[in-house]
Amino acid sequence: MNLPGKRQKSINYGNDDCWHHRFNMSPTIYLAPLQGITDRIYRNLFSSYFRGVDAAVAPFISPLKKMKSDNAQLHELDPDRNTGIPVIPQIMTSSPDDFTALANKLYHMGYGTVNWNLGCPFRIVVKKGRGAGMLCYPDRIESFLEKTMPLLKPKLSIKLRTGLKYSDEVLRLIPVFNRFDLNELIIHPRTAVQMYGGDVDLEMFERCLSLSKHGVVYNGDIYSIEDFNTLSMRFRQIKSWMIGRGLIGNPFLAEKIKFNTEKTRHERIEIIRDFHDRLFDEYSKILSGPAHITNKMKEIWTYMGGFFENAEKIRKRINKTHHRETYIDVVNKVFDELV
Ligand SMILES: Cc1cc2nc3c(=O)[nH]c(=O)nc-3n(C[C@H](O)[C@H](O)[C@H](O)COP(=O)(O)O)c2cc1C
């Protein structure tokens, strides 16, 4: 019998190897939603350059009172225009009626699963009791689910943090979630107050895992194969992983995790360069005005090229550009210098 638990003690996997691979257990990898970055154009192009990502949760959309079918947010999720990675749309609202209406609309557009955002940490969102602003109100979450679940056509997954201010807020939520027929819970074990920094609370994640009757997806701070191996050794029962900043920084990471294959540095830089140029072309078609395109690209560069030496210096050089032509010039120099 191939029992990973028994074998793991006597085998040294090395830092660069993946034990999932050895035991033929292929993990599911989700691309995390990053508002402003993992939009339709990014996701479509990503799938034509990089392997290993099974699905993407799209950045959140919020219901509007009268949401016409030609609404820009829905247009962005048109399945005919999302032909790369399979997509799970995400909705952020505290209104059960608005959520149900939009989720059912997405179902009729072809989406079998939707995701509810209970993690957005921004003050303006939290103040309105949305996103992570709901985490400290188990009763509101329960009543939301009681109202939506009977009317909801797609399956529901939930993406959450462990709390608004305190990591143990989640302990009151898991028993609530357990009462409903949910698809899965995606847990980013940070509080909203932490935003995107500070340590992930792995002990709290472990407690969630033992309490939840639903499948749990781990999300947070996976930047390398070593990070993945450490986490997957600790949380053996986790089959699905969500990666955000680590994948934007190194889009070859999912391929490494799933297939244990690796390209040379030269190949990787050439591929990233091509990917970048295609992104630039595609965004140029829809963004007008000199600063729009450079701002968009700079946002992506916040995380892109994480595996380049001097990534910070490169970002600083790019951030100084404000016009299309200077941006192109600097980026070409950066890539020329890297190879
Ligand atoms: C710029 C940015 C935008 C984000 N937008 C969303 C979003 O729209 N919906 C969401 O659920 N999470 C959003 N997140 C959170 C990420 O999906 C993810 O949970 C977080 O970055 C931790 O995972 P990571 O360490 O793998 O990046 C965002 C994060 C960043 C940095």
The ligand as an SDF file (V2000), in Angstrom:
LIG
                    3D

 31 33  0  0  0  0  0  0  0  0999 V2000
   -4.5170   43.2880   -5.5820 C   0  0  0  0  0  0  0  0  0  0  0  0
   -5.3680   42.2020   -4.9660 C   0  0  0  0  0  0  0  0  0  0  0  0
   -6.6920   42.0750   -5.3540 C   0  0  0  0  0  0  0  0  0  0  0  0
   -7.4920   41.0720   -4.7950 C   0  0  0  0  0  0  0  0  0  0  0  0
   -8.8100   40.9290   -5.2110 N   0  0  0  0  0  0  0  0  0  0  0  0
   -9.5720   39.9300   -4.6800 C   0  0  0  0  0  0  0  0  0  0  0  0
  -10.9220   39.7050   -5.1170 C   0  0  0  0  0  0  0  0  0  0  0  0
  -11.4650   40.3690   -6.0120 O   0  0  0  0  0  0  0  0  0  0  0  0
  -11.6140   38.7050   -4.5130 N   0  0  0  0  0  0  0  0  0  0  0  0
  -11.0690   37.9140   -3.5250 C   0  0  0  0  0  0  0  0  0  0  0  0
  -11.7330   37.0170   -3.0220 O   0  0  0  0  0  0  0  0  0  0  0  0
   -9.8040   38.0900   -3.1270 N   0  0  0  0  0  0  0  0  0  0  0  0
   -9.0420   39.0480   -3.6730 C   0  0  0  0  0  0  0  0  0  0  0  0
   -7.7420   39.1830   -3.2810 N   0  0  0  0  0  0  0  0  0  0  0  0
   -7.1710   38.2110   -2.3340 C   0  0  0  0  0  0  0  0  0  0  0  0
   -6.4920   37.0420   -3.0800 C   0  0  0  0  0  0  0  0  0  0  0  0
   -7.4320   36.3330   -3.8660 O   0  0  0  0  0  0  0  0  0  0  0  0
   -5.8390   36.0500   -2.1110 C   0  0  0  0  0  0  0  0  0  0  0  0
   -6.8090   35.5810   -1.2250 O   0  0  0  0  0  0  0  0  0  0  0  0
   -4.7020   36.6890   -1.2930 C   0  0  0  0  0  0  0  0  0  0  0  0
   -3.8530   37.4400   -2.1210 O   0  0  0  0  0  0  0  0  0  0  0  0
   -3.8830   35.6010   -0.5750 C   0  0  0  0  0  0  0  0  0  0  0  0
   -3.3970   34.6470   -1.4900 O   0  0  0  0  0  0  0  0  0  0  0  0
   -1.9020   34.7200   -2.1200 P   0  0  0  0  0  0  0  0  0  0  0  0
   -0.9520   34.8530   -0.9580 O   0  0  0  0  0  0  0  0  0  0  0  0
   -1.7390   33.4140   -2.8560 O   0  0  0  0  0  0  0  0  0  0  0  0
   -1.8500   35.9040   -3.0120 O   0  0  0  0  0  0  0  0  0  0  0  0
   -6.9430   40.1880   -3.8170 C   0  0  0  0  0  0  0  0  0  0  0  0
   -5.6010   40.3210   -3.4420 C   0  0  0  0  0  0  0  0  0  0  0  0
   -4.8090   41.3150   -4.0000 C   0  0  0  0  0  0  0  0  0  0  0  0
   -3.3720   41.4200   -3.5690 C   0  0  0  0  0  0  0  0  0  0  0  0
  1  2  1  0
  2  3  1  0
  2 30  2  0
  3  4  2  0
  4  5  1  0
  4 28  1  0
  5  6  2  0
  6  7  1  0
  6 13  1  0
  7  8  2  0
  7  9  1  0
  9 10  1  0
 10 11  2  0
 10 12  1  0
 12 13  2  0
 13 14  1  0
 14 15  1  0
 14 28  1  0
 15 16  1  0
 16 17  1  0
 16 18  1  0
 18 19  1  0
 18 20  1  0
 20 21  1  0
 20 22  1  0
 22 23  1  0
 23 24  1  0
 24 25  2  0
 24 26  1  0
 24 27  1  0
 28 29  2  0
 29 30  1  0
 30 31  1  0
M  END
$$$$
